[in-house]
């Protein structure tokens, strides 16, 4: 395919001049070109050869012609379509701006930003669904931000590929591994898509947009960091953690409509896009009562006191260790021997000082490890703070790293037992540095639950 660009130019004639190729097109190769006659920039998408080999070109073009009839301000239109050497292609306007993927990369969005984008995308979905067109691949990469508007691109392309495959190239019994992954993205795939249900309808788009909304608000999707196979299993069987457990300032109305979109059974999701837009248009979606519990909100107010307490506790522990190391005799040797005879204490948790990655990460790292330590102590565990993982091999060790990039930070924590190379639990949270209390609450609570649920240790 090295000469695809040249053959495409020959096919298009003098009407277009290809400028460059964009990477990461997924189902297609993407070229940016100039429309010579109209003096505008366009995008030419050529279907991936692997997919093209399984579809009927005529059926694909008929499906794309249906998509080309969509005329909505929040949908990137299809201008024309054709074929080059057996590979279908279609041409769309080039949108100046950035993808939602790029925006999320700079950190979680505000509630107001999120609601605005969701309304634009839902209006696009409502219009398309009324015309019988389902997107089937809603994700941040397919949502473009231009000025104050959000536009949906690649509308119906996955549907066109799916329909074009009905000519018999997909055999009975073929699994999602062969079909579904190429027609959607596991991270955003509705359960019925993951199960290769041929009757999946517009409610699959609502589920995918619910995942996108979750990611906009939290910074990562619900089942982040899993393999494609594990993602598909999670989409089928796992409920995402409630938004209120990941971020404290989300109104109840907004949280409820997003979580309703994430229902496993399509029948439990909203039936139409207009139902969702109605909620998003209400004042409660922007400034109504918050979904976080009163307890969670009160924790935010005294988290600074906890952080200060953790710091002072560390000073006391370090000072005590220094005094003990200078003492002429080892204390209570008989008691130590007695404990050794009884076996090591499994109620000890050693919290390593969080490791900052980068010069700006020291303060967030110290605050995060102090929050984890305080949460464990509140739950009744015997906690020792240390800077090294060497020592008592029977102790449970909690290790944390914190990396800061401008206003964003990422904390990763792992819990290990006797084998430090085989963590028994690990998790991460992305958050805004100026809103770190909710992240500290969430991650420290998860550490406590992980230790208790796994029955690794028992409180004193």
C-alpha positions, 0 to 999 in steps of 0.5 A, spaced: 500 500 500 506 504 499 503 507 493 496 508 495 496 516 495 499 516 488 493 511 486 488 516 490 491 522 486 490 519 480 483 517 482 481 524 484 484 527 478 486 535 479 480 536 484 484 535 490 491 535 492 493 531 498 497 535 503 499 529 508 497 523 512 494 523 519 496 517 523 491 513 528 485 512 523 483 506 526 478 503 520 481 507 515 487 511 512 486 518 513 489 523 508 488 531 509 487 534 502 485 541 499 479 541 495 482 545 489 475 548 486 472 550 492 479 552 496 477 548 502 481 543 506 478 536 506 479 529 509 479 523 505 478 516 509 480 510 505 477 503 508 483 499 511 484 493 506 483 488 512 476 491 512 475 492 505 477 485 503 470 483 507 465 488 505 461 489 499 463 495 496 457 496 493 453 495 499 458 499 503 457 505 498 449 504 499 450 505 506 455 511 506 450 514 501 444 514 507 449 517 512 451 522 506 443 525 507 444 527 514 444 534 515 445 537 522 450 542 525 453 537 530 454 532 525 460 532 520 457 531 513 460 526 508 461 530 501 462 524 496 465 517 496 468 512 491 473 507 490 480 506 489 483 499 487 477 495 491 478 500 497 472 504 498 473 511 500 469 517 503 471 525 503 469 529 509 470 537 511 476 538 515 474 541 522 479 546 525 480 545 532 481 538 536 478 532 538 475 530 545 481 525 546 486 531 546 481 535 551 481 530 556 488 529 555 489 536 559 485 534 564 478 532 567 473 537 564 468 542 568 461 540 569 459 546 565 464 543 559 461 536 560 454 538 559 455 542 553 458 537 549 453 532 551 448 536 549 451 537 542 452 530 541 446 527 544 442 532 539 446 529 533 445 522 536 437 524 536 437 526 529 441 520 526 437 515 530 430 518 527 433 517 520 435 510 522 442 511 523 446 508 529 453 511 530 456 504 533 463 507 535 462 513 539 468 515 543 472 521 544 476 520 538 470 521 534 467 527 537 471 534 535 471 540 538 470 547 534 469 553 537 464 552 542 460 546 539 462 539 539 461 535 532 460 527 531 464 524 525 465 518 522 457 517 523 455 510 521 461 508 518 461 502 523 454 501 521 456 501 513 461 496 514 457 492 518 451 492 513 456 491 507 459 484 511 452 481 511 453 479 504 456 472 507 463 474 509 461 473 516 460 466 518 455 464 523 458 463 529 463 468 528 465 471 535 466 478 537 474 477 536 473 477 529 467 482 528 465 486 534 472 489 535 473 492 528 466 495 528 467 498 535 472 500 541 472 495 547 473 501 552 466 504 549 462 498 547 455 497 549 454 490 552 450 488 546 455 490 542 460 486 546 456 480 545 455 481 538 448 482 538 445 484 531 439 487 534 443 493 537 440 499 536 441 507 538 441 505 545 448 502 544 450 509 542 447 512 549 452 507 553 458 509 549 456 516 550 455 515 558 462 512 558 465 518 554 461 522 559 464 518 565 471 519 562 470 527 561 468 528 568 473 523 572 479 523 567 479 516 565 473 511 563 470 506 568 474 500 566 481 503 565 487 499 564 485 493 562 486 488 556 481 488 550 478 481 552 478 484 560 474 490 557 469 486 553 468 482 560 467 488 564 462 491 559 458 485 560 458 484 567 461 489 571 458 496 574 462 502 574 464 505 580 458 511 582 461 518 579 460 520 586 465 516 589 470 519 584 468 526 584 465 530 589 462 536 585 457 532 580 450 534 581 445 528 582 441 530 576 447 529 571 450 523 575 444 519 575 443 520 567 450 518 566 449 512 570 442 510 567 446 510 560 451 505 563 445 500 565 447 493 562 440 492 559 438 496 554 431 496 556 433 500 562 437 506 559 433 512 556 429 510 550 431 517 546 436 522 546 431 527 547 430 524 554 437 525 556 437 532 553 431 534 557 435 532 563 441 536 561 437 542 559 435 543 566 438 547 571 439 541 576 444 538 571 449 544 572 447 547 579 443 542 583 444 538 589 451 534 589 451 527 588 456 526 593 454 524 600 454 529 606 460 525 609 464 525 603 463 533 602 465 534 610 471 530 609 473 535 604 473 540 609 477 537 614 482 533 609 487 539 610 487 537 618 488 530 616 494 531 612 497 536 617 496 530 622 500 525 617 506 530 617 506 531 624 505 523 625 511 522 620 516 527 624 514 523 631 515 516 628 522 518 625 524 522 631 522 516 635 526 511 631 532 516 631 532 516 639 531 508 639 537 507 634 542 511 639 539 508 645 544 503 649 540 497 649 535 494 645 528 494 648 524 489 651 528 483 648 524 478 652 518 481 649 521 481 642 523 473 643 516 472 645 512 475 639 517 471 635 515 465 638 508 466 637 509 468 629 509 474 625 504 479 626 499 480 620 496 486 622 502 491 620 502 495 614 508 499 612 506 505 608 512 507 604 513 514 603 510 516 596 515 517 590 514 523 587 515 523 579 518 530 577 520 536 581 513 538 582 510 532 585 513 532 592 507 536 595 502 532 592 505 525 593 506 527 601 499 529 601 497 522 598 501 518 602 499 521 609 491 520 606 492 513 605 496 512 612 491 516 616 485 512 613 488 505 615 489 508 622 482 510 622 480 503 620 484 500 626 490 498 622 497 498 625 501 503 621 508 504 620 511 509 615 518 508 612 522 510 606 524 503 604 520 496 602 526 492 606 524 489 613 519 485 616 517 480 610 510 478 613 508 486 613 503 488 608 507 494 604 503 500 601 507 503 595 505 510 592 507 514 586 505 521 584 506 524 577 504 531 576 503 535 569 501 542 570 494 542 573 493 534 573 496 529 577 496 521 577 497 517 583 498 509 582 498 505 588 500 498 589 499 493 595 504 487 596 505 482 601 510 477 602 513 477 595 514 484 593 514 482 585 507 480 586 502 485 588 495 483 590 492 489 588 493 496 584 489 502 582 490 509 580 486 515 580 487 521 575 485 528 578 486 536 578 491 538 583 487 544 586 481 539 587 486 533 590 481 532 596 476 528 593 482 524 589 485 522 596 479 520 599 477 516 593 484 512 593 485 511 600 478 508 601 480 503 596 486 501 599 482 500 606 477 496 602 482 492 598 486 490 604 480 488 608 476 485 602 482 480 601 483 479 608 490 480 608 490 483 615 486 484 620 485 491 624 487 491 631 
